[in-house]
Amino acid sequence: MTTTTPPHRPSIHGDLRDFYENPAVPVASGPSRTLRQARILATALGPPTAPRQTRTILDIGCGDGTAAATAAPLLAGHRIVGVDWSQDALTRARTHLPYTVRGELTALPLRTATADAVLFSEVIEHLVDPDTALAEIRRVLRPGGHLMLSTPNLAAWYNRVLLLAGVQPVFSEVSLRAIHGRPGKEVVGHLRLYTPRALREFVTAAGFEVVGLKGAPFHGVPRALRLLDRLACARPQLASILLLHARKT
């Protein structure tokens, strides 16, 4: 993987950067959605039948690398490169991944059209500038390259009920210090949330063709409701997590 050194362009306010560098803030998501994404991508890429057909997959916002390590067996024969701006996260990721790159989403340290696929899992909801992030992802992808994006669904089945009751939706946050007005206790720094329609329109406007949209369960759903949450995955409009597969046009 050939890299270039980007100019220094801060993409996150200092308070947010400190928040995400806090070891107590989760940097990995549930394995269920990771495996679902990996299966979709493995089908799209196909198995490498010769060394020259090895594909380069970027896990952008790789965190501690556990998600990429979970996906790796399903993507055997392809090169997975972890990308993150947090040096602490990359230090942990190197225990799982042979290739890592430090870089900002506002200016990825990668040459244009060098990647075959991008895993972008549970990242976009944390971004101040998602437009620039998708533009950079599109730049580093080869023509026809794949984008596998996952993000919480603002219109999840339980969020519809909560809004009717006047309760703040799950996944949404009004503070980096504490949870206010909604269920849950863990602050994870969500800045933006998408409905399925909004996500499709946003990704399409960024120069991608949406191939498919599927649902995945949320590991934080109370045990008594997990069966219902899994059943909701049959309809992405109601699912907890959105799994979007798109290709660079």
C-alpha angles and dihedrals in degrees: 000000000000115000137190129203111249125212115261107269115163109222101178130052113249094250091053092047090053089048094054093044089058106109089217092065111093114248099181134059133212120299095232096071091040092057092045091053092046092052092051092048094045090055092048095049099038123209118304107250095187136021092254089058094062108127126218113230120189118207098202112198089018094170111187092349097245093119092052090046089053091050096043098085090056091048097046114162094029126101115244116198119191116218124189138143093220112091090197091055092047091051088058093040092058089069087064105029131052093206126048134162128192114221149135122250090229090064114011112206092233133103121252117274097005102122130073097198142007127211108206104177124175092338110103093067089062098053130109090198112029091162093065091043093057091044090055092046090051090049095054094044120091117238107288091016119156129247118197108190128177128185139153117277114240088199095053113149095256093045089059089055093045093051091051087054092049094250124139110256121255113260092029118108133190097187141032090216105054146354114263128186100354141076119274138054105228121096111207103166105252112177102168134032130191138205115214091257094049092048093051092049093045095050092044091051088053091062103269134120112227108230098180146339123213137172132239133189125254117239091213095064111115112263093246090059100042096097090053090048091053091049090052089062088078086073112045090199088069102031123114095231129034119219110194124188116196138164130218110255 
